[in-house]
């Protein structure tokens, strides 16, 4: 029986980890063969990603051979909710070589991950993937990452951008005519020189009401020009322009999926007034781009990996409804989370006054005591206590996480969690104001 060492990754692990992950990820798409796009993704993360180092990988080393036989990687980032920073880490590429499965290596990798980040002031860990599986490691479904309709190619407008689609990615593009242009808005492919403008848009959006993950200029340069062509996460970025003024952007796949879908990962306009015309221009660009990527495979639809409330979905053509999939979040300290959200809670409670010195939210064993001075929130303190009659609210941990991240409201939680119990109508009113639903505009890094 093999012995294993759980350790940080090293640059010398690149070839082994790339081969491991290529052999265990997306095997249905390759007929059991190594996936070159996964291997390129690992190589990019190891060798050039602006916010990942080899040590951000965790590997299980077979001590008999000295080679990695299981691994994962974590990508640090900052989320912002109405200007409030929430440090987070996104976990990707969780995989174990088949001959070493059954040795609890995934469990040991996650234990090491969870020991690493709370002490590094990264309280939120996020992962997407196998349904339910990550609940075994303390994760809760806490927010949706899509749900917008898929728009058939036949429903897309044909007017809009004045430039041809980017000629990148493994699929060749056929020559395409330039579509007609309407209005003053146009689109063009972004270059690395546009990174500062894109970062400025993200910085402006970070102060808005949505939950977002803004990218700085270095990350934008990497998204545009830093990945290998084979990297499965290679994307194309297009700018929305009014003359030479950058008004927004759309991020989409650099190739069609096997079903002929062009996937949209993100779209942004800081000025809401731009969206009615921006959406038409963006869809025309996507239509033109999708047909440009055709090479023995028809372009069938635009797949919006966005929430159904996203303006690009709201102002776009009707499509086929999609059921949202979910991200799983781990956060073990409710007081810490509410402490980080204090500026936002004060803002949401503006004009309201809590009539008691404290308001206690108990998550059935761990509690947050919110203290008030003259009716306004002053401090949040962690308390360890069983749920009791003196608490104002008993809220299961997963429900509080959904409330804090804006995925559910108090009425929705009360309707779906019988063990969410509020002391009285005043508490319900106060917490309803504290936790409204917010748009979730995070698109995953990698």
Secondary structure, DSSP 4 states (H G I P E B T S, - for coil): ---EEEEE--GGGHHHHHHHHHHHSSHHHHTTS--HHHHHHHHHHHHT-TT--GGGEEEEEETTTTEEEEEEEEEEEEEEETTEEEEEEEEEEEEE-GGGTTS-HHHHHHHHHHHHHGGGT--EEEE--STTGGGGGT-EEEEE---PPEEEGGGS-S---SSPPP--SSS-----PPPP--SSEEEEE--GGGHHHHHHHHHHHTTSSSEE----HHHHHHHHHTS-TT-TT-EEEEEEEETTEEEEEEEEESS--TTSEEEEEEEE-SSGGGHHHHHHHHHHHHHHHHHHT-SSS---EEEE-S-TTSHHHHTS---B-----EEEEE---HHHHHHHTHHHHHHHTTT---SSSEEEEE-SEEEEEEEEETTEEEEEEEEEE---TT-SEE--HHHHHHHHTTSS-HHHHHHH-TT-EESSHHHHHHHHHH-----EE-----
